Amino acid sequence: MIRRHGEPVKPGQTYTRRPGVYAILLRGDHILATHQAEPVPEFQLPGGGIDPGEQPIPALHREVREETGWKVAVTRRLGAFRRFTYMPEYDLWAEKVCTVYLAHPVRRLGPPSEPGHTAIWLPVEEALWRLGNPGDRAMLARALG
């Protein structure tokens, strides 16, 4: 069973399963995060949904590039967690199955191409409380040992 983080399941609510991939991108004592301006401003691990027919690792590369502008090298799969949440940008109640990978930034290719996203280097200690959801924070804590 994959651990749940965040809000409990709402009784009677139908959720759409939405697999996604996310990256913990460490460089020294900083992490490359993305700040998403809307619908609610928050810091996040870069990543997102896996498109139909897409494999997880290519999806991770695509999502990180779109949200941060960086090329990355994937080190290993760290783990997974589930979140039950409303996604207003899609008008969707989702069971997000979030697989998190440890990776390192290789090269900045340019600015983020995803509207409303900004790449931010956060000190790791700050990221442990600033990341917007408890699953992201838990996976970062796990990566740090």
TILO-543962 format. One record per residue (C-alpha): residue number from 1; residue in three letters; chain; x, y, z. Coordinates in Angstrom, 3 decimals. Layout:
BEGIN
 lotor seti rofi     east    north       up
   NUM  ALA    A        X        Y        Z
...
END
This chain:
BEGIN
 lotor seti rofi     east    north       up
     1  MET    A    0.000    0.000    0.000
     2  ILE    A    1.265    3.464   -0.905
     3  ARG    A    1.230    5.906    2.004
     4  ARG    A   -1.228    8.804    1.867
     5  HIS    A   -0.172   12.351    2.721
     6  GLY    A   -2.443   15.350    3.076
     7  GLU    A   -6.209   15.518    3.215
     8  PRO    A   -8.185   12.348    3.942
     9  VAL    A  -10.467   10.836    1.322
    10  LYS    A  -13.825   12.626    1.283
    11  PRO    A  -16.626   10.081    1.718
    12  GLY    A  -18.807    9.883   -1.398
    13  GLN    A  -16.336   11.835   -3.557
    14  THR    A  -15.224   10.174   -6.801
    15  TYR    A  -11.518   10.579   -7.545
    16  THR    A   -9.691   10.116  -10.849
    17  ARG    A   -6.356    8.307  -10.479
    18  ARG    A   -3.584   10.537  -11.802
    19  PRO    A   -0.036    9.112  -11.854
    20  GLY    A    2.788   11.619  -11.772
    21  VAL    A    6.545   11.890  -11.377
    22  TYR    A    8.507   14.409   -9.334
    23  ALA    A   12.182   15.170   -8.715
    24  ILE    A   14.256   16.072   -5.704
    25  LEU    A   17.074   18.072   -7.287
    26  LEU    A   19.866   18.617   -4.792
    27  ARG    A   22.961   20.765   -5.242
    28  GLY    A   24.977   21.132   -2.076
    29  ASP    A   22.670   22.377    0.655
    30  HIS    A   20.036   23.695   -1.799
    31  ILE    A   17.146   22.145   -3.691
    32  LEU    A   15.775   23.275   -7.047
    33  ALA    A   12.050   23.758   -6.548
    34  THR    A    9.356   25.345   -8.635
    35  HIS    A    7.073   28.111   -7.459
    36  GLN    A    3.622   27.804   -9.004
    37  ALA    A    1.759   31.123   -8.914
    38  GLU    A   -1.788   29.828   -9.493
    39  PRO    A   -4.314   28.614   -8.501
    40  VAL    A   -2.696   28.876   -5.036
    41  PRO    A    0.886   30.177   -4.809
    42  GLU    A    3.168   27.452   -3.469
    43  PHE    A    6.595   25.879   -3.684
    44  GLN    A    6.621   22.349   -5.122
    45  LEU    A    8.926   19.588   -6.212
    46  PRO    A    9.164   19.934   -9.995
    47  GLY    A    7.154   17.339  -11.855
    48  GLY    A    3.646   16.464  -12.876
    49  GLY    A    1.328   14.083  -14.614
    50  ILE    A    2.391   11.280  -16.914
    51  ASP    A    0.655   11.662  -20.286
    52  PRO    A   -1.167    8.657  -21.797
    53  GLY    A    1.381    6.386  -23.495
    54  GLU    A    4.322    8.185  -21.861
    55  GLN    A    6.883    6.361  -19.718
    56  PRO    A    7.751    7.724  -16.248
    57  ILE    A   11.386    8.764  -16.803
    58  PRO    A   10.745   10.666  -20.074
    59  ALA    A    7.758   12.295  -18.337
    60  LEU    A   10.024   13.346  -15.465
    61  HIS    A   12.543   14.918  -17.851
    62  ARG    A    9.755   16.750  -19.705
    63  GLU    A    8.040   18.021  -16.551
    64  VAL    A   11.268   19.221  -14.901
    65  ARG    A   12.324   20.991  -18.103
    66  GLU    A    8.893   22.667  -18.448
    67  GLU    A    8.732   23.798  -14.814
    68  THR    A   12.368   24.747  -14.151
    69  GLY    A   14.152   25.053  -17.510
    70  TRP    A   16.780   22.540  -16.348
    71  LYS    A   18.103   19.303  -17.846
    72  VAL    A   18.564   16.655  -15.154
    73  ALA    A   20.155   13.263  -14.607
    74  VAL    A   18.024   10.774  -12.705
    75  THR    A   19.861    8.923   -9.942
    76  ARG    A   17.210    6.592   -8.506
    77  ARG    A   13.594    6.132   -7.527
    78  LEU    A   13.123    7.326   -3.962
    79  GLY    A    9.534    6.230   -3.303
    80  ALA    A    5.895    7.121   -3.827
    81  PHE    A    2.941    8.612   -1.989
    82  ARG    A   -0.713    9.375   -2.676
    83  ARG    A   -2.634   12.634   -2.313
    84  PHE    A   -6.381   13.047   -2.582
    85  THR    A   -7.027   16.597   -3.736
    86  TYR    A   -9.081   18.906   -5.904
    87  MET    A   -7.178   20.254   -8.917
    88  PRO    A   -8.972   23.481   -9.893
    89  GLU    A   -6.903   23.947  -13.067
    90  TYR    A   -8.481   20.719  -14.380
    91  ASP    A  -11.763   20.905  -12.411
    92  LEU    A  -10.858   17.420  -11.179
    93  TRP    A  -10.906   15.512   -7.903
    94  ALA    A   -7.739   13.449   -8.170
    95  GLU    A   -6.010   10.585   -6.436
    96  LYS    A   -2.493   11.701   -7.275
    97  VAL    A   -0.022    8.826   -7.200
    98  CYS    A    3.276   10.687   -6.873
    99  THR    A    6.490    8.798   -7.646
   100  VAL    A    9.547   10.747   -6.534
   101  TYR    A   13.039   10.380   -7.967
   102  LEU    A   16.360   11.634   -6.702
   103  ALA    A   18.144   13.479   -9.499
   104  HIS    A   20.718   16.171   -9.996
   105  PRO    A   20.579   19.262  -12.162
   106  VAL    A   22.913   19.031  -15.139
   107  ARG    A   22.445   22.259  -17.079
   108  ARG    A   20.059   25.183  -17.255
   109  LEU    A   18.504   25.203  -20.732
   110  GLY    A   16.498   28.393  -20.298
   111  PRO    A   13.559   29.758  -18.351
   112  PRO    A   10.593   27.549  -17.438
   113  SER    A    8.160   27.129  -20.344
   114  GLU    A    5.205   26.286  -18.089
   115  PRO    A    3.175   29.465  -17.518
   116  GLY    A    3.100   30.621  -13.904
   117  HIS    A    6.162   28.588  -12.845
   118  THR    A    9.459   29.981  -11.572
   119  ALA    A   12.548   27.932  -10.757
   120  ILE    A   13.811   28.695   -7.238
   121  TRP    A   16.885   27.451   -5.394
   122  LEU    A   15.849   26.985   -1.769
   123  PRO    A   18.096   26.089    1.148
   124  VAL    A   17.188   22.504    2.068
   125  GLU    A   16.273   23.437    5.655
   126  GLU    A   13.873   26.091    4.338
   127  ALA    A   12.393   23.721    1.748
   128  LEU    A   11.537   21.242    4.510
   129  TRP    A    8.849   23.655    5.716
   130  ARG    A    8.134   25.739    2.571
   131  LEU    A    7.191   22.943    0.158
   132  GLY    A    3.435   23.170   -0.264
   133  ASN    A    2.336   19.639    0.508
   134  PRO    A    3.265   17.165    3.238
   135  GLY    A    4.163   14.424    0.739
   136  ASP    A    6.840   16.583   -0.896
   137  ARG    A    8.226   17.510    2.534
   138  ALA    A    8.271   13.867    3.678
   139  MET    A   10.080   12.698    0.547
   140  LEU    A   12.681   15.454    0.905
   141  ALA    A   13.237   14.429    4.538
   142  ARG    A   13.659   10.816    3.366
   143  ALA    A   16.183   11.844    0.707
   144  LEU    A   18.204   13.700    3.319
   145  GLY    A   18.259   10.601    5.542
END
